[in-house]
Amino acid sequence: MPDIDAQTQVELEAAAFRRLQKHLMEDRTDAQNIDMMNLAGFCRNCLSRWYQEAANERGIEMTKDEGREAFYGMTMAQWKANYQTDASAAQNAAFDTAFAENVKKD
């Protein structure tokens, strides 16, 4: 790996994040959050929550809804109306397991 200074590393990581966000929000709107969560253990909502948590850790007041809107580029209601499909019983069951393993904290 090339020798990269800290600022450049942050810029590259930010660019990779923005590309991931674009991919999920523009290129692959068909990829459902529930499928992402079931397969990878995270989804768009997780990314928006991590964004919100990072802001809060830096003293920036941001609600869950504001974090989602910042990541989605629209309200959650708009996203659901435009792109979200109904989940099957099997998807919901798999989600319960994935959520417990990846999100819930005891």
C-alpha positions in Angstrom: 0.0 0.0 0.0 1.4 3.5 -0.8 2.4 5.8 1.9 -0.6 8.1 2.4 -0.8 11.0 4.8 -3.7 11.1 7.3 -5.6 13.9 5.5 -5.5 12.1 2.2 -6.6 8.9 3.8 -9.7 10.7 5.3 -10.4 12.2 1.8 -10.2 8.8 0.1 -12.4 7.2 2.8 -14.9 10.0 2.3 -14.9 9.5 -1.4 -15.4 5.8 -1.1 -18.4 6.5 1.3 -19.9 8.9 -1.1 -19.6 6.4 -3.9 -21.2 3.7 -1.8 -24.0 6.1 -1.0 -24.5 7.0 -4.7 -24.5 3.3 -5.6 -27.2 2.5 -3.0 -29.3 5.6 -3.6 -29.1 5.9 -7.4 -27.7 2.8 -9.0 -29.3 0.1 -6.9 -32.6 1.4 -5.6 -33.9 -2.2 -6.3 -31.7 -3.6 -3.5 -34.0 -3.7 -0.6 -32.8 -2.8 2.9 -34.1 -6.0 4.3 -32.1 -8.1 1.9 -29.0 -6.1 2.6 -29.5 -6.5 6.3 -30.1 -10.2 5.9 -27.1 -10.8 3.7 -24.5 -8.3 5.0 -25.7 -7.3 8.5 -26.2 -3.6 7.6 -28.4 -1.5 5.3 -29.0 2.1 4.3 -30.6 2.7 7.7 -27.5 1.5 9.5 -25.4 3.8 7.3 -27.6 6.7 8.1 -27.5 5.9 11.8 -23.7 5.7 11.7 -23.7 9.1 10.0 -26.0 10.5 12.8 -23.9 8.9 15.5 -20.7 10.4 14.1 -22.3 13.9 14.0 -23.5 13.5 17.6 -20.1 12.4 18.7 -18.7 15.6 17.3 -21.3 17.7 19.1 -23.6 18.2 16.1 -27.2 17.7 17.1 -28.8 15.4 14.6 -31.9 13.3 15.0 -32.5 9.8 13.5 -34.8 11.3 10.9 -32.3 14.1 10.0 -29.5 11.4 9.7 -31.7 9.4 7.4 -32.6 12.4 5.3 -28.9 13.4 5.0 -28.0 9.8 3.8 -31.1 9.1 1.7 -31.3 12.6 0.2 -35.1 12.5 0.9 -37.4 11.7 3.8 -37.8 8.1 4.8 -41.5 8.4 3.7 -40.4 9.4 0.2 -37.9 6.6 0.0 -40.5 4.0 1.1 -43.1 5.3 -1.4 -40.7 5.3 -4.3 -38.5 2.2 -3.7 -39.5 -0.1 -0.8 -41.4 -3.3 -1.5 -43.3 -5.5 0.9 -41.2 -8.1 2.7 -42.1 -11.8 2.7 -42.5 -13.8 5.9 -39.2 -15.5 5.2 -37.4 -12.1 4.8 -38.9 -10.8 8.0 -37.8 -13.9 9.9 -34.3 -13.6 8.6 -34.3 -9.9 9.4 -35.2 -10.6 13.1 -32.1 -12.8 13.3 -29.8 -10.4 11.4 -31.0 -7.4 13.4 -30.4 -9.2 16.7 -26.9 -10.3 15.6 -25.9 -6.9 14.1 -27.8 -4.1 15.7 -29.3 -4.9 19.1 -27.1 -4.2 22.0 -27.6 -5.9 25.4 
